Amino acid sequence: MSLRLDQDVFLGLIPLHILHHASEKPVYGLWIIEELGRHGYKLSAGTLYPLLHRLEKRGLLRSVAERSGRRRRRVYQITPAGRQSLKDAKHKVRELFAELFEAELHNVFGHREHGSRQQSRAKPAPTAKRSAKRSRGR
């Protein structure tokens, strides 16, 4: 896999990181760059700030300018729409995680083949069609 493809794949995860952290507390650009760096992302301000502006324009974040001594920084908070988007994304990530690691989960937990759910050992309730066949057969 090429380095460029890796970057494209991982860049898609960054908004989720941002929304997640902004759901916990207000965040600012330099903190996000440092936090994402701890996860192995090397992000420049030239990549991050346009992304923050897009998230804000879409109504997922809102920002306010705060002064800290002589410094002024823009602090980002998640909006209700951002919380809903994060909730929806978590559901999709959970589904994707299950698919990506299905073979490993099968080896560890004994799940069945792709796309099927593990059935309970109890017999399924008879359907109307099966019940009608049984009645006629008697």
Secondary structure, 3 states (H helix, E strand, C coil): CCHHHHHHHHHCCHHHHHHHHHHHCCEEHHHHHHHHHHCCCCCCHHHHHHHHHHHHHCCCEEEEEEEECCEEEEEEEECHHHHHHHHHHHHHHHHHHHHHCHHHHHHHHCCCCCCCCCCCCCCCCCCHHHHHHHHHHC
